[in-house]
Amino acid sequence: MIVTEFYMTRDDGVDLERTYSDRGFIIENTVTGELFSEVVNPVNSGRTYIETNERDFPDDDITAEEALAIITGGEI
């Protein structure tokens, strides 16, 4: 089940809420399709999530060289 609970109040006074699956599943943003283990958003942000059937993020199967290029912005 998706759980949304108060997380904290930022220094600028904005209240934040944490959303996650209480069963340890990945959650998916219903608009963008982005996947998360948990998210923190401003209260009343309007962002909504559904629980997937996955517990792990899919592997992208990239090489070490490709990973290094991503990290360094293409400069090795």
N, C-alpha and C positions, 0 to 999 in steps of 0.2 A: 504494500500500500504506500502511496505517496504521502509523506509527512512534511508539513510546513509549520515551522515554529519560529518564535522570536529568537534572533541571534544576538544583536547588540545595537546600541545607538552610537553612530559615528560622532566624532568631535564637532561636526557641523550640524548635529541635531537630527540627522536622517536615521530613521529606524530601519534596520535590516532584518530580513528573515532568511532562514536556511531551509532548503527543500531537498529531500533525499528519499530513497526507498528504504522502508524499515526492514525489508527482506534482503537488502544488499544487492539489488538489481540496478543496472544502469537506467537512468531516466533520460527521456527525450523531450526536447522543446517541441511543443505541438505546432509551432509556426515555422521554425527554421530547420527542424530535424536534427539539430546539434545534440550530441550525446554527452552526458555528464555523470560522474559518480555522485556529486552533490553540487548545489549552486547556492550562492548568496546574492539576493536581490533587495532593492529597496522595497519596503512594505507597500502594497498596492501598486506594484509595477505592472500588473496585468499579464505577466509572463506565466504560461501554464506548461505543465509537464505531464507526461504519461510514463508509466513504468514499463520497461521492456522485459523480455524473457532472458536477457543476457546478463551475466555477472562479470564478464571481462570485455574489455574493448577489443575490437577486431585487430588482428595483426596487419600491419601494412607491408611487411616483408620487404624492407629496403636494405640496401647494402650499407656497410660502414662508411663508405665514401659518400653515398647519397646523404646519409645522416649528417656527416661532417659538413657537407655543402649547405644543408638546411640550417645548421647551427651557426655557421660562419657567414651566411648570406651569399654563398657561392664562391667565396675566396678561400682557397686552401693554402 
